[in-house]
C-alpha cells in the first residue's frame, strides 16, 4: 500500500491508539513519528502515492517505533 488514501487511515488509527496508552510519554518516538507522517500525508492528495524512498522510510519508522514500543512495555513479573 502506497496510496495516501490507503495509508492515512491506518496511521491515523495507530496514532490514536498510541495516544490512548498512558504508559507512553507524550514525546514517545512512535507518537512523534506518526504525527510527522500524518502531517506529511495530509499535504498530499488522496490519489497521490508514496515514492519508493518515502515508503522505505515509513517502513523503517514503523519498525523503529514498534521496537521502542516493545521496549517500553513492562516486563512480565515486574
Phi, psi and omega in degrees: 000122179228353179282141182303317182291348175266321186278319186304311181299324180292317178292326178295316177297317179298315179299316179299317180294318179297322181291339179279344182277111183288343180284347182261132178291161181295335179263018178305136184310314182297320178295315181297313181297318181293322176299317179298316180293319179296321177296315180298315182292327180295337179274355181256162176280159182300323182273354178295153179238148175292144173287169178300320179296316179296318180297319178295321179293318178299315178300315179299314180297321178294316179297315180297317179294321178298314179297320177295321178297312180299322179291333182279343181291141177295143178288150178296136179085005180260000000 
